[in-house]
Amino acid sequence: MTVEDESAATPPARRRVVLTGISSRAWEHPADRGALTALRELRGFDEVLKAISGLWNERAWRLEFLGGAIRVDHRQYPRVYRLFAEAGAALDVADLPELFVQYDRTINGMCVGMSKPFIVVNSGSLELLDDEELRCMLGHELGHLLSGHAVYRTMVLFLTRWARQLGAIPGGSLVVLAVLSALLEWWRKAELSADRAGLLANQDPAASLRLNMKLAGGGDLSEVDTTAFLEQAAEYDRAGDLRDSIIKVGIVWGRTHPLPVARASELRHWIDSGDYARILSGDYPRRDDDRGASVSDDVRAAANSYRDAFGRSQDPLVSLLRRFGDGAGDFVGAGATRLRTWMSGGGSAPGGPTTTSGPTTTSGPDADPWSAATNPPSGANGNGTPDDGPRDGDR
């Protein structure tokens, strides 16, 4: 084959839109964004957790990867380095974090650390993902970094360790269980945010869907059908009766990540909503405007998001709840409104009567473009999760 033939056989590189100055709020799921905006109002709180994270010896954690993994640059894994730089360029990341490849045959990646975060991907990801899929995965981890998910993730790790200690206190375990449930729900929404960031970094919806298919079934998609996979996701949502609904709650409760079919379905819904196309056309929030982010607006958006998800769900339990009164979705939305009013100092606590005074608008700094992602403690397992904490992989 001549050079001309090789050139003709190689498709030209697809140009991606550079999302100059894009804020992480552009891709954050409303429930994720509402929690992060509220947390940003607690000025200095992330700095306290960064200091506490020193107890986990973050420097030693980095040294472990420096000594036992491959640091990616233009000389080591140049293909991965190129894809990483391309994902960072699309999301307008000025300074890329360190990237390591560790030996593990599964498809996975994680962003770790708080003071100076870095990203780790498994060698299996390099073997089983094509360039588009791997770029999407690297963009996912950069999305975690830019959204500043470290603080809540650190709280999850703290609570899982404290749960046993508080178990001796009457009612202590119930309190920890309730808070941990809320934090795990946030964590799952944070993963949906990072999935959107991965899509924006790669700008290939088909590759994002293939990535979720490979997370579900491995690297060989020669006998897997995209339409059938999405039909499978729809069946999971609506299948069975109330017993299946309760089983699904139990399946998801302890997970830090949504199931692959649910992630594919959520990403498809986000694309169909038009938000993805609007961002690529240049209609997105900028980092310079992050200080003006409103807690009340983001909480309202989170409530509307849950109401929308409740309204379109085909789950049998959700369908039953919609039949009561004016609909459980209205009840959830009204409860969120009371919570928003109470949080802004406008009235009584949640569950009490709603006051007539409107919510105040507050502002806060952008989330620690990344204080970082997961901050694994000493004794963490090879997947970056604590030995006594949630067992999901970071991807």
C-alpha positions as CSV (number, residue, x, y, z in Angstrom):
1,M,0.0,0.0,0.0
2,T,1.4,3.4,-1.0
3,V,1.6,6.4,1.4
4,E,-1.3,7.9,-0.6
5,D,-3.4,4.8,0.0
6,E,-2.6,4.8,3.7
7,S,-3.6,8.5,3.9
8,A,-6.9,7.8,2.1
9,A,-7.6,4.8,4.4
10,T,-7.1,6.9,7.5
11,P,-10.1,9.1,8.3
12,P,-9.2,12.7,9.1
13,A,-9.1,13.7,12.7
14,R,-12.5,15.1,13.8
15,R,-12.3,18.6,15.1
16,R,-13.8,19.2,18.5
17,V,-15.2,22.4,19.7
18,V,-13.0,24.1,22.4
19,L,-15.4,25.1,25.2
20,T,-13.5,28.2,26.2
21,G,-14.0,29.2,29.8
22,I,-16.7,26.7,30.4
23,S,-17.9,26.3,34.0
24,S,-18.4,22.9,35.5
25,R,-22.0,24.0,36.1
26,A,-22.6,23.5,32.4
27,W,-22.5,19.7,32.8
28,E,-23.4,19.2,36.4
29,H,-26.6,17.3,37.1
30,P,-29.0,19.7,38.9
31,A,-29.0,17.5,42.1
32,D,-25.2,17.5,42.0
33,R,-24.9,21.2,41.3
34,G,-27.4,22.2,44.0
35,A,-25.4,20.3,46.6
36,L,-22.1,21.7,45.4
37,T,-23.4,25.3,45.4
38,A,-24.7,24.9,48.9
39,L,-21.4,23.5,50.0
40,R,-19.4,26.3,48.4
41,E,-21.3,28.7,50.8
42,L,-19.5,27.0,53.7
43,R,-16.4,29.1,53.2
44,G,-13.2,27.4,54.4
45,F,-14.9,24.0,54.9
46,D,-13.1,22.4,52.0
47,E,-9.8,23.8,53.4
48,V,-10.5,22.1,56.8
49,L,-11.1,18.8,55.0
50,K,-7.9,19.2,53.0
51,A,-6.0,19.6,56.3
52,I,-7.7,16.6,57.8
53,S,-6.9,14.6,54.6
54,G,-3.2,14.9,55.7
55,L,-4.1,12.2,58.2
56,W,-4.5,9.9,55.3
57,N,-1.0,10.8,54.0
58,E,-1.9,11.9,50.5
59,R,1.8,12.2,49.7
60,A,2.3,8.6,50.5
61,W,-0.7,7.7,48.3
62,R,0.9,9.5,45.3
63,L,4.3,7.9,46.0
64,E,2.6,4.5,45.9
65,F,1.5,5.2,42.3
66,L,4.8,6.9,41.4
67,G,6.6,3.7,42.5
68,G,4.0,1.1,41.3
69,A,2.4,2.5,38.2
70,I,3.4,4.2,34.9
71,R,3.2,8.0,34.8
72,V,1.9,9.1,31.4
73,D,3.7,11.7,29.3
74,H,4.9,12.1,25.7
75,R,7.4,9.3,26.3
76,Q,5.3,6.8,28.2
77,Y,2.0,5.8,26.7
78,P,2.1,8.7,24.2
79,R,-1.3,7.6,22.7
80,V,-2.9,8.1,26.1
81,Y,-1.1,11.3,26.7
82,R,-2.4,12.7,23.4
83,L,-6.0,11.7,24.2
84,F,-5.7,13.2,27.6
85,A,-4.4,16.5,26.2
86,E,-7.2,16.5,23.7
87,A,-9.9,16.0,26.4
88,G,-8.3,18.7,28.5
89,A,-8.2,21.1,25.5
90,A,-11.9,20.6,24.8
91,L,-12.8,21.4,28.4
92,D,-10.3,24.3,28.4
93,V,-8.2,22.8,31.2
94,A,-5.1,25.0,31.5
95,D,-3.0,22.7,33.6
96,L,-3.5,19.0,33.3
97,P,-3.1,16.9,36.4
98,E,-0.7,13.9,36.6
99,L,-2.0,10.8,35.0
100,F,-0.9,7.2,35.9
101,V,-1.7,3.8,34.4
102,Q,-1.9,1.0,36.9
103,Y,-2.0,-2.7,36.1
104,D,-5.6,-3.9,36.3
105,R,-7.4,-5.7,33.5
106,T,-10.8,-4.1,34.2
107,I,-12.2,-0.9,32.7
108,N,-11.9,1.7,35.4
109,G,-10.4,5.1,36.3
110,M,-10.3,7.4,39.3
111,C,-9.3,10.9,40.3
112,V,-7.7,10.9,43.7
113,G,-6.2,13.4,46.1
114,M,-7.3,16.8,47.5
115,S,-4.4,19.1,47.7
116,K,-2.9,18.1,44.3
117,P,-5.2,15.7,42.6
118,F,-4.1,13.2,40.0
119,I,-5.9,10.7,37.7
120,V,-5.3,6.9,37.5
121,V,-6.7,4.6,34.8
122,N,-6.5,0.8,34.7
123,S,-4.4,-0.9,32.0
124,G,-7.6,-2.7,31.0
125,S,-9.0,0.6,29.8
126,L,-6.2,1.0,27.4
127,E,-6.6,-2.5,26.0
128,L,-10.4,-2.6,25.7
129,L,-11.3,1.0,24.7
130,D,-10.8,2.6,21.4
131,D,-9.5,6.2,21.1
132,E,-12.9,7.8,21.2
133,E,-14.0,5.8,24.2
134,L,-10.8,6.3,26.1
135,R,-10.9,10.1,25.5
136,C,-14.5,10.0,26.9
137,M,-13.3,8.2,30.0
138,L,-10.4,10.7,30.6
139,G,-12.9,13.5,30.1
140,H,-15.1,11.9,32.8
141,E,-12.3,12.0,35.3
142,L,-11.4,15.6,34.4
143,G,-15.1,16.4,34.9
144,H,-14.8,15.1,38.5
145,L,-11.7,17.2,39.0
146,L,-13.2,20.4,37.6
147,S,-16.5,20.0,39.6
148,G,-14.7,19.8,42.9
149,H,-16.3,16.6,44.1
150,A,-13.7,15.9,46.7
151,V,-15.4,17.3,49.8
152,Y,-18.5,15.2,49.7
153,R,-16.6,12.1,48.7
154,T,-14.3,12.7,51.6
155,M,-17.4,13.0,53.9
156,V,-18.7,9.6,52.5
157,L,-15.4,8.0,53.4
158,F,-15.4,9.6,56.9
159,L,-19.0,8.5,57.6
160,T,-18.4,4.9,56.6
161,R,-15.5,4.7,59.0
162,W,-17.4,6.5,61.8
163,A,-20.6,4.4,61.4
164,R,-19.2,1.5,63.4
165,Q,-18.0,3.8,66.2
166,L,-21.3,5.6,66.5
167,G,-23.1,2.2,66.5
168,A,-22.6,2.0,70.2
169,I,-24.5,5.3,70.7
170,P,-28.3,4.9,70.9
171,G,-29.7,6.1,67.6
172,G,-26.2,6.9,66.3
173,S,-26.3,4.3,63.5
174,L,-29.6,5.6,62.2
175,V,-28.3,9.1,62.0
176,V,-25.2,8.0,60.1
177,L,-27.3,5.8,57.9
178,A,-29.6,8.6,56.9
179,V,-26.8,11.0,56.1
180,L,-24.8,8.4,54.3
181,S,-27.9,7.5,52.1
182,A,-28.1,11.2,51.1
183,L,-24.4,11.4,50.3
184,L,-24.5,8.2,48.2
185,E,-27.4,9.6,46.3
186,W,-25.4,12.8,45.6
187,W,-22.4,10.6,44.6
188,R,-24.5,8.8,42.0
189,K,-25.6,12.1,40.6
190,A,-22.0,13.3,40.5
191,E,-21.2,10.4,38.3
192,L,-23.9,11.4,35.9
193,S,-22.3,14.9,35.8
194,A,-18.9,13.4,35.0
195,D,-20.5,11.3,32.2
196,R,-21.7,14.6,30.6
197,A,-18.2,16.0,31.0
198,G,-16.8,13.0,29.3
199,L,-19.2,13.5,26.4
200,L,-18.3,17.2,26.1
201,A,-14.6,16.3,26.1
202,N,-15.0,13.7,23.3
203,Q,-18.1,15.1,21.5
204,D,-19.1,11.7,20.2
205,P,-22.4,10.5,21.7
206,A,-22.0,7.0,20.1
207,A,-18.6,6.6,21.8
208,S,-20.1,7.6,25.2
209,L,-22.8,4.9,24.7
210,R,-20.2,2.3,23.7
211,L,-18.3,3.1,26.9
212,N,-21.3,2.2,29.0
213,M,-21.9,-0.9,27.0
214,K,-18.3,-2.0,27.6
215,L,-18.6,-1.2,31.3
216,A,-21.6,-3.6,31.3
217,G,-20.3,-6.4,29.1
218,G,-16.6,-6.1,28.4
219,G,-14.6,-4.9,25.5
220,D,-16.0,-6.9,22.6
221,L,-19.1,-5.2,21.1
222,S,-19.1,-7.2,17.9
223,E,-22.3,-9.1,19.0
224,V,-23.9,-6.2,20.9
225,D,-26.6,-4.0,19.5
226,T,-26.9,-0.3,20.6
227,T,-30.7,-0.2,20.1
228,A,-31.1,-3.4,22.1
229,F,-29.0,-2.0,24.9
230,L,-31.1,1.1,25.2
231,E,-34.3,-1.1,25.1
232,Q,-32.7,-3.1,27.9
233,A,-32.3,0.2,29.9
234,A,-36.0,1.0,29.3
235,E,-37.0,-2.5,30.4
236,Y,-35.0,-2.2,33.6
237,D,-36.8,1.1,34.4
238,R,-40.4,-0.3,33.9
239,A,-40.0,-4.1,34.4
240,G,-41.9,-6.2,36.9
241,D,-44.1,-5.1,39.8
242,L,-43.7,-3.6,43.2
243,R,-41.4,-6.4,44.3
244,D,-39.0,-5.5,41.5
245,S,-39.1,-1.8,42.5
246,I,-38.1,-2.6,46.0
247,I,-35.4,-5.0,44.8
248,K,-34.0,-2.2,42.6
249,V,-33.9,0.2,45.5
250,G,-31.8,-2.4,47.4
251,I,-29.5,-2.9,44.5
252,V,-28.8,0.8,44.1
253,W,-28.7,1.9,47.7
254,G,-25.1,1.0,48.6
255,R,-23.7,1.9,45.2
256,T,-21.6,5.0,44.5
257,H,-22.3,4.6,40.7
258,P,-25.6,4.2,38.8
259,L,-25.9,0.9,36.8
260,P,-24.5,1.1,33.3
261,V,-27.9,0.9,31.6
262,A,-29.2,3.7,33.7
263,R,-26.1,5.9,32.9
264,A,-26.6,5.3,29.2
265,S,-30.3,6.2,29.5
266,E,-29.6,9.4,31.5
267,L,-27.0,10.5,29.0
268,R,-29.4,9.9,26.1
269,H,-32.1,11.9,27.9
270,W,-29.6,14.8,28.4
271,I,-28.7,14.8,24.7
272,D,-32.4,14.7,23.7
273,S,-33.1,17.6,26.0
274,G,-31.0,19.9,23.8
275,D,-28.5,20.9,26.5
276,Y,-25.6,19.1,24.8
277,A,-26.2,20.9,21.5
278,R,-26.7,24.3,23.2
279,I,-23.3,23.9,24.9
280,L,-21.5,23.0,21.7
281,S,-23.1,26.1,20.1
282,G,-21.5,28.3,22.8
283,D,-24.5,28.7,25.1
284,Y,-23.1,27.7,28.5
285,P,-22.1,29.3,31.8
286,R,-18.6,30.7,32.2
287,R,-16.2,30.2,35.1
288,D,-16.0,33.9,35.6
289,D,-19.7,34.0,36.6
290,D,-19.4,31.2,39.1
291,R,-19.3,33.5,42.1
292,G,-22.8,34.7,41.2
293,A,-24.2,31.2,41.5
294,S,-27.4,31.2,43.6
295,V,-28.1,28.4,46.1
296,S,-31.8,28.9,45.9
297,D,-31.8,28.7,42.1
298,D,-29.7,25.5,42.1
299,V,-31.9,23.9,44.8
300,R,-35.0,24.8,42.7
301,A,-33.3,23.2,39.7
302,A,-32.6,20.1,41.7
303,A,-36.2,19.9,42.8
304,N,-37.4,20.3,39.2
305,S,-35.0,17.6,38.1
306,Y,-36.3,15.1,40.6
307,R,-39.9,16.0,39.7
308,D,-39.1,15.5,36.0
309,A,-37.4,12.2,36.6
310,F,-40.4,11.2,38.8
311,G,-42.8,12.1,36.1
312,R,-41.2,10.2,33.3
313,S,-40.2,7.1,35.2
314,Q,-42.0,3.9,34.3
315,D,-41.1,2.1,37.5
316,P,-44.1,0.4,39.0
317,L,-43.7,1.9,42.5
318,V,-43.3,5.4,41.1
319,S,-46.4,4.8,38.9
320,L,-48.4,3.9,41.9
321,L,-47.2,6.9,43.9
322,R,-48.3,9.2,41.0
323,R,-51.8,8.0,41.5
324,F,-52.2,9.4,45.0
325,G,-53.7,12.8,45.5
326,D,-52.3,15.4,43.1
327,G,-49.2,13.2,42.4
328,A,-46.2,12.4,44.5
329,G,-44.1,14.6,42.2
330,D,-46.0,17.7,43.3
331,F,-45.5,16.6,46.9
332,V,-41.7,16.2,46.4
333,G,-41.6,19.6,44.6
334,A,-43.5,21.3,47.4
335,G,-41.3,19.7,50.0
336,A,-38.2,20.9,48.2
337,T,-39.7,24.4,48.0
338,R,-40.2,24.4,51.8
339,L,-36.6,23.2,52.3
340,R,-35.3,25.9,50.0
341,T,-37.2,28.6,51.9
342,W,-35.9,27.3,55.2
343,M,-32.3,27.1,54.0
344,S,-32.5,30.7,52.9
345,G,-33.7,31.9,56.2
346,G,-37.2,32.7,55.0
347,G,-39.4,30.6,57.3
348,S,-39.9,27.5,59.3
349,A,-38.1,24.2,59.1
350,P,-39.0,21.6,56.5
351,G,-42.4,20.1,57.2
352,G,-43.7,23.3,58.7
353,P,-45.8,25.9,57.0
354,T,-44.3,27.7,54.1
355,T,-43.7,31.4,54.7
356,T,-44.5,34.2,52.3
357,S,-41.1,35.7,52.3
358,G,-39.0,34.8,49.3
359,P,-35.6,33.0,49.3
360,T,-32.6,35.1,49.6
361,T,-29.9,34.9,46.9
362,T,-26.4,34.1,48.0
363,S,-23.2,33.7,46.2
364,G,-20.1,31.7,46.7
365,P,-16.8,30.8,45.0
366,D,-16.6,28.0,42.5
367,A,-15.9,24.6,43.9
368,D,-12.3,23.9,44.4
369,P,-11.6,23.4,40.7
370,W,-10.9,20.5,42.1
371,S,-9.9,20.1,45.5
372,A,-10.1,16.8,43.9
373,A,-12.0,13.6,43.5
374,T,-11.8,10.6,45.7
375,N,-9.3,10.9,48.6
376,P,-8.5,7.3,49.5
377,P,-7.4,6.7,53.1
378,S,-4.6,4.4,54.1
379,G,-5.7,0.8,53.9
380,A,-7.6,1.5,50.6
381,N,-7.9,-1.2,48.2
382,G,-6.6,-1.2,44.7
383,N,-9.7,0.4,43.3
384,G,-9.3,3.5,45.4
385,T,-12.1,2.7,47.8
386,P,-11.7,2.1,51.6
387,D,-11.7,-1.4,52.8
388,D,-14.8,-0.7,54.9
389,G,-16.6,1.7,52.5
390,P,-18.6,1.5,49.3
391,R,-17.3,-1.1,46.8
392,D,-18.0,0.4,43.5
393,G,-15.2,1.2,41.0
394,D,-14.6,4.9,40.3
395,R,-15.7,4.8,36.7
